[in-house]
Amino acid sequence: MNIQEVFGPLIEILSSSYLMGLILLAIPIGMFFGAIPGLGGKLGIVLMIPFVFGMEAIPGAVFLLAMHAVVHTGGSIPSILFGVPGTGPDAATIVDGYPMAQKGEAGRALGASLGASGVGGIIGALFLAAMLPVLKPVVLAFSPAEFFLLALFGITFIAMLSGKSLTKGISVGLLGLMVSFIGLDPQTGSQRFTFDQLFLWDGVSIVAAVLGVFAIPEMMALGVKGGSISEVSGKMSRYDMKQVLQGIGDVFRNPWLTVRTSVMGAAIGAIPGLGGDAASWLCYGHAVQTCKNPENFGKGDVRGVIAPETANNAKEGGALLPTLFFGVPGSSGMAILIGAFVMLGIQPGPQMALTGMHLVWTLIWALALANFLSVFVFLAMAPAFSLLVYVKGNLLIPFVLVLAFLGAYLSEAAWENIPLLVGIGVIGYFLKKHGWPRPPFVIGLVLGPIAEGSLNKALAIWGPTFFMRPLSLVLIALIILTIATYIWRERKGTTSKENNNEN
């Protein structure tokens, strides 16, 4: 690893008005999706896919990653001002952020959230950079046998942590896997599940599938519910800029807490499937256990805002590790980002360690710059973002649907993708309505071709004995351990409920 390889991409970004412009455009868009409760980063990526379609790989990836990186920064606004989480992981911020707003310290809480998000995001990017020298030899030790098992491991892990039912999660993952097999068999060239439709020969469009399973169900649910996007009662808490600057200062007055929770968040993000909810709550719990005066937490302690907010943004850097180098999404948001990367011509996997390091370093610097610049964008636009919770659903639904249909059509210039979008959208709506997790569907769809190709290569090289390779045995053990952990946790939860009922 030389200096040119590391800092060359940074100089390219800073000297390119095009890339800097894309980052500056992505930041307010990401904050917009974070500040409207119920939308979040996943839907943001899905709806931006039509706009990056046809772009070169690096600009498109930089734009999507920069947008996704700052979603939680925007999500802290409704969490603090209204007590309504902008995104799932921002729920931990409410515990102390909303009481601070009720005490007249809304600006301080927002400032602490902003400073913590910026620092956490930068540390998350540095964590990713620091792990690269360790990760590269590990990635290069993987063969087709390990990548087949890793794909299965990714589906199992994400499915398990995407909902309360392992059966539901794996079923949805396998549904995505089945859909990924539509098209021409890579070994024989024969048609599979295409029903003699020419547009299905190349498989189901990832763009149409992702839009169908996320965007359409959200808008259908919003239309059925009616009214505003979020249930906000009461007025917004007032704040001034002096308080915001005081809150930013609080982040640097608690340096060790900020650094610890940032590193913890990044490390948790690197574990496939744990995601932002686990990172924010674990770091909040860590702050309560390790800080002086723990009795102040939950009553409006600024440290209770700093801990989850650093974790929220730091975990994006960690989540990029398994996403880029193993093709296993570090979170549900990264699962959709993988789909977008594939559409842009970027194939996550071990070849990144050999031929894609320029792209990897570009994304690391884009992540750090987006989090740094988000501080200034937030200061300028926070008052406007705070009003987004009042947006009516009937204003948003037509806009989102037009983007979804446009994206599905433009992805392959095939009108047949429109009925495909509607069909997958209906399936996605029923999955959402009945509490079935949807991210495993996308993961199965993306990892399916990797699993199939790796299995064919492994069987051709070693035959069935590839299961007995040392790394293969480790991955098989991890898959079994994942399922066993889930079963043990569920049984423990059931037993404790029964005991509580008896008492």
Secondary structure, DSSP 8 states (H G I E B T S, - for coil): --HHHHHHHHHHHHH-HHHHHHHHHHHHHHHHHHHSTTTHHHHHHHHHHHHHTTS-HHHHHHHHHHHHHTHHHHHHHHHHHHS--SSGGGHHHHHHHHHHHHTT-HHHHHHHHHHHHHHHHHHHHHHHHHHHHHHHHHHHT--HHHHHHHHHHHHHHHHHTSSS-HHHHHHHHHHHHHHHT-EE-TTT--EES-TT-GGGTT---HHHHHIIIIIHHHHHHHHHH-SBSS---S------HHHHHHHHHHHHHSHHHHHHHHHHHHHHHTSTTTHHHHHHHHHHHHHHHHSS-GGGTTSS-THHHHHHHHHHHHHHHHHHHHHHHHS--SSHHHHHHHHHHHHTT---STTHHHH-HHHHHHHHHHHHHHHHHHHHHHHHHHHHHTTGGG-BHHHHHHHHHHHHHHHHHHTTT-TTHHHHHHHHHHHHHHHHHTT--SHHHHHHHHHHHHHHHHHHHHHHHHGGGGGGSHHHHHHHHHHHHHHHHHHHHHHHHHHHHHHHHH-
